[in-house]
Amino acid sequence: MIRLNNLQKEYKGFKLNVTMDIPEGRVTGLIGRNGAGKTTTLKSILGLIRPTSGEVTVFGKKPTDLTSDERQQIGVALSESGFSMIFTLEDVIRVLKSCYKDFDEKDFRDKCSAQSLPFDKQIKDFSSGMKAKLRVLVAMSHKAKLLILDEPTAGLDVIARNDILEIVRKYLDEDPMRSIVISSHISSDLEGLCDDIYMISDGKIVLHEDTDVLLGNYGLIKMSSEEFGSLDKKYIVASHEDRFSVTCLTSEKQFYVENYPKLVIENAHIDDIIVLMLGGEK
């Protein structure tokens, strides 16, 4: 569905260089620090910025070559975009009806009501959580095959975040062949949602794994400096040493469980992987 082949985009002091392949019917997560290149990657997919070099295809075409009907198969929620703050939901509905031939007004109204979004208030009077929910619901309102969600839960409390993730899950349940690309720096949002995860650092992909592999095979090993010195490091992905101990990230937890029974070996969560991959020593 989406392919980025050696995509490069250069700005002053920053260079993006990524290769990704996102098939139909998958939920793919992009994680990384702020400024790592997540939003630039999403904007490249959407054709909002022109690559310096490399290739981007969506539905087998360059983004700029997509027909109007093909563009209507893409739903987008970017963190810095949205409707005028003086609009009400009734204004939003009128715009969506004029823009999308597959806009389902009843479904949109029902979902807005289910999230307690008021139809008679201006968007400027919505809470942050309500605005975030509206962006996601608008992206879904025309039955798009592909959703691009840029930090949809950023800055929200736990309840609002869970509400948005549940909206996304229900949307997937309606059609298992829908695809979603979602960026976030909140790893817990992605663990239970994404099929696979790309980690971006300084404009480069530093890790790509299925989520099940990350949560099942990866692990943390904690040991002394002396133990680290004698450790077989062929499955060590990253490590961090402080004054008293060494913590390692391994991609083959079971190997060390079987061969080093005296070491402390724990399951790794995505936060652990981020910290060690982006802040550890290789």
N, C-alpha and C positions, 0 to 999 in steps of 0.2 A: 504493500500500500504506500509506504514512504521509503525512499532510499536516498541517503546522503553518501556520496562517493568522494572522499577526499575534499570535502567542502572547506573552503578557506575564506575567511573574512578578516580584513585587517583594519584596525583603527590605531590611532596614535597610542602606543604603549600596550596594545593588546592584539593578539592574533588567535583567531579560531581556526582549528583544523580538526574536523571530525568526520568519521565514517560510521553510519548507522543503517540498520535494515529493520524496518518495523512492518511485520506482516499483518494481514487482515485478522481481525478477531483477537487482538492482543491489547493489553493495557501495559504501556511502557512508561517507566518513571525516569526522570532526569533529576539527579541530585548533585549537589555541590554548593560551595560557598557562594555568597552574593558576589557577583562580578566574575564568576567562573566561566560564563558563556551560555547558560541555560536559555535566557531570553533571546539572545542572538541566534541560537540554534532554532528556536521556535519561529522567530520572525523570518528566518531563511526558508523554513518549510512553507510558510504562508506567502512567500514572495514579497514581503514588506520591505526587505532589504536585498540588495543585489550582491551575490557572492563575488569576492575577488577572483576566485578560481574554483574549480571542482564542479560537481553536478548535484542538483537536487531534483528528485522526481516525486510527484504525488499522483496516485492513480495512473502511474506510468508516463506522466507528462511533466514538463517543467511547470512550476506554479504559474508563470506568466502565460502559459498556453492553455490553461484550463478554461473550459467553456463556462458560461453563466450557470448552466444546470449542474455542472461538476462542482463549481464553487459552492452551490447551495447544499452540497453533500458534506460540507465542512462547517462545524460549529466551533466558535472561538470565544474564549474568555481570557483576555489579557488583563493583567493587574492594573495597568494604567489607562485602560479604555472603558467606555461605557456611554450611557445616554446622558443628555443634559440633566443637570441637577434640578431643574425646574419642572421636569416631566413628572407626571403621575404614571401609574401602571396602565391606566387607560390610554395615555399618550403612547406608551411603549407598545401596547397592543396594536394601535393604529399603524405605527411604523413597521412592525413585524409583518402585519397583514399585507402591506404594500411591497415589502422586500422579498418575502419568501412564499412561493406558491404552495409549499407543503406545511406552512405554519398551521398548527392545530390549536385554535383559539381555546376550545373547551378544555383540552388537556393542560394548556398553559395556565388558564385561570384556576383549574382544579389544583395544580401543583403549587401555584402561588398562595392559594387559600390554605393548603395543607401546611405551608411554612409560615402562616400568619403574616403574609405581606399585605399591607393595606393598599387598596386600589385608589383611595381618594387623597393620599398624602403625596407631596412632592418627594422625589428621591433624596433631596438634600436633608430631609427629616428622617430618613431611614438610619438605623444603626449600622455599624460596620458589618455585622453579621448578615443583616438583611440585604445590604448592597452586594455582598459576596454571593449570597444565594441567588439574587436576581441575575447577576452576571452568568452564573452557571445555568440557570433555568432558561435564559435567553439563548445560550449556546445550544441547548437541547430542544428548543421549541419547534424546530423544523425537521425533526427526525433525521439529523445528520448521521452519516456513516462513520465520520471521523470527528473526534473532539480534540481540540488543542486547549489545554487548561494550564495557564501560567500562574503558579503559586495561588491556587484558589482558596487556600485556607490560611494564608499568611496573616498574622496579626489578630486572629480570632481566638475566642476562648474554646475550651474543650467541647462544650455542648454544640456551639455553632459549627466547629470543625466536623464533629461526628454527623451533624445534620447534612452537611454538604457531601460527605463521603457516602452517606446512605442514599442521597439523591443520585449520585453517580452509579452506585451499585444497582439500584432499581432500573436505571437507564440501560445498563448492560444486560440486565435480566430480560428486558423487552426484546432484545435482538443480540444473540451471542456473537454475531459476525461484526458488530460495531467495534471500532478501535479507538483507543484513547492514548494521547501522549500528555503526560502531566508532569510538571516540574514542581519541586518542593524542596525546602531545606528542613522540613519536619519529617524525619524518616519514619516515624510511627504511622503517619498517614499512608505511606506507601507499602508497608510490610503486608497489610491485609488486603491490598487492592491490586497491586501490580503483578503481572506475570514475569516481567524482567526489568532490570534496572541498569541504567548507564550512569556512571559517576564521571563528572566533568571537573577538571582542575586546570586552571590557567589556559582554558581554551582547548584542552585535549581530553579525549576519553582515556581515563586511567583504569577503568574497570567496567566490564559488562558481564553480567551473570543472570541466570534465572533466579527469581526471588527464593524459590524452594532450595536451590543450591546454596545461596548465601546463608540462609537460616539453618540449613541442615548440615552442610559440610564445613562451613567456616567456624573457627573457634579461636578463643584467646588462651594463650599459654603464659603463665606467670612463673618466674624462676629467678634465681640469683644470677649474678654475672658469671660465676664459675660454671653453673649449669648451662648457661647460654653458650659459653665457649665450647662445650663438648656436644652441643645439640646438632643433630642432622638438620640442615637448613634448606633442604631441597623443596619443602612445601611451605616455607615461610614467605609470606607476602610482604610484610612490613614489621618493624619492631620499634620500640621506644624504650630507652634506658634512662632511669633516674639514679639518684644516689644509692638507692637500696635494692633495686630490683630491675628486671627486664620484662616487658610485656610484649608478646609476639602475636601477630595475626597469621593464622594458617588457613590455607584453602583445603586442607585434608586433616580435619580434626581427629578422625578415627586412627590415622597412622600414628599419631603421637599418644593417643590413649592406649594403644596396644604396645607401643615400644618404649614409652616413658611413663610407667604407671605411678611413679612417685611425684610427677609434676602436677601442678594445679591447672586443669584444663576445663574451660567453661564454654558454653554456647556464646556465639557472637551475635549481637544485634546490629542492625544497620548503623546505628549511631557509633558503635564501637569500630565498625569497619571504616566509617568516615574519618573518625579521629585518627586512627592509625595509618590509613592510606594517605591522608592529606597532611598529617602532622608527624608521622613516624619517620624512621630511618630505614632505607632499603639496604 
